[in-house]
Amino acid sequence: MGAFIPGKVLYAGNGVSGTGVGGYGNVVVIQDKNNRAHVYAHLASVSVKLGQTVKKGDIIGKQGATGVRVTGSHLHYEVRKKSSPSLCWVDNPKARTLDPTQYVKEYYAADKPTVSQMADMIINNSKAPNGHENRRKWLGIDNPTYQKVRAEVNRRLSTPKSITQSIEQMANRIIIDTNAPTGHEACRKWLGIDNATYKKVRERVNQLMS
């Protein structure tokens, strides 16, 4: 069984009375970046250790039927509102936990870059691949979202930055700025301009450097 969300292992082993997971059988508790406690209970076995850091998808144990009041193999998964004290144990599920499906969905939605940020990645990152399908996979998004990103990229590149930033200014940036990348295509993306504008910038750089 893989971890749904990355974090640090707060508990790994048989849930004993007084720990906040008593009666849960073999259990793994992971603290995420928001200080929530993710409880994976009734496991057949545990594959992680206390204090270990896990990534999403890392194997933490095997589904099972350990603990009390268990009728068959299944995963008991809780997202507790806090990770302390006593792993946020109170004998009231509504007071103790959040909706796990909704929490996981919102957790990853908050980590996703915006359309504007993804457009920046394509324009400015020299490692951005060529080809729309390659770019979509590189960004890890679906086709409708990629179409929005593509439209934003096209909108930006159709308005040369020379309107707000002169050829002279861009040439000086390439010469002076230590963050300027190497390679013409990388420089063009870094400046966020089209090929025709970049050609003028390149010519000016050559004049200034000669």
ZIJOVEN-V682789 format. One record per run of one state. SS is the DSSP state (H for helix, E for strand, L for the rest). FROM is the first residue (numbers start at 1). TO is the last residue. Records with the same first field share a line. If there is no record, write none. Layout:
SS->FROM-TO + FROM-TO
This chain:
L->1-1 + 3-6 + 15-25 + 32-36 + 47-52 + 55-58 + 60-60 + 65-73 + 75-75 + 81-85 + 89-92 + 99-99 + 112-114 + 125-131 + 140-142 + 158-160 + 164-166 + 177-183 + 192-194 + 210-210
E->2-2 + 7-14 + 26-31 + 37-46 + 53-54 + 59-59 + 61-64 + 74-74 + 76-80 + 97-98
H->86-88 + 93-96 + 100-111 + 115-124 + 132-139 + 143-157 + 161-163 + 167-176 + 184-191 + 195-209
